Amino acid sequence: MFLIIILVLVFLVAFVLSHIAKKRFPEKVNKIIPYNFMVLGGLFCYLSTKAINNVDELVLFGGIVFFVYGIFLLSKQARLHKKDLR
């Protein structure tokens, strides 16, 4: 239960801070945020393998979610860039 709370809080903090930063520095943040979520996902996946007995599935799932969200943001960014070029 404790890990669920940590995963949700980390995601909410990262999500809220990214939206606040987008309003202040949109051109810089839009390039950096997807990679930050992907790195965060990689860190959670790495931490899941450091469990005492075996892989901690909840932390692994959280890492996968962060990583997929980062990829989603990158694809969204690429689509917007293609639309701007037209």
N, C-alpha and C positions, 0 to 999 in steps of 0.2 A: 504494500500500500504506500509505503514511504517513497519508493521509486516512481510510482505513478505521479505522485504529487510533484516530485522533482522534475520529471519529464515535462509535465504540463506547465509548470512555472517557468522552466527554461524556454519552452516554446513561446509562451505568452510574452515573456520579457523580450526575447529576440524579435518577435513579430511586432510588438508595440514600439520598440526602439527603432526598428527599420522604418516603420511608418512615420515616426517623428522625424527621423533623419531625412526621409524622402521629401518632407515639406521644406526643410531648411536647405539641403544640398542635393537637389534631385539629380543633377548630371553626374555627380561623383558616386552617389549611393546606388543608383540603378546599375552601375557596373560592378560594384563590390558585394552587394547583399547576396546574390545567388551563390557566390563562392563561399561566403561566410556560412551559409546554411549547409553547404556541401561539406565543409571542413567540420562543422559541428556534428553532422551525421557520421562522418568518419571517426571522430573522437568517441562518439557514443558506441559505434560498432566495435571499436578497439577496446573500450571499457567493458563491453559485454563479454569479451573473451577473457578478461582478467577475473572473472568470478571464481570463487573458491573451488567448487567442485566441477562445474561445467559452464556452458554458455548461459548467460542470463537472458532469457528470451525477451523480456520486457524492454530491457535496455537496448538489445539488438533491434527490436521493432521500432523503438524511438529513433535510433540512428538511421534506420532505413527510411523512416518518414521524413526526417530532416534532409537526408540526401535526395530523396525524390522531390521534395518541395524546392530544393535548390535547382534541380534539373528543370522543374516546371517553370521556375522564374527565368532560367536561361533561355528556355524555348520561347517563353512569352516575350522576352527581350529581343530575341532574333526575329520573331514575327513582326514586332513593332518597327524594328529597324528596316525590314524588307518593305513594310507599308510606307515608311517615310521616303524610301528611295524611289517609289513609284510616282 
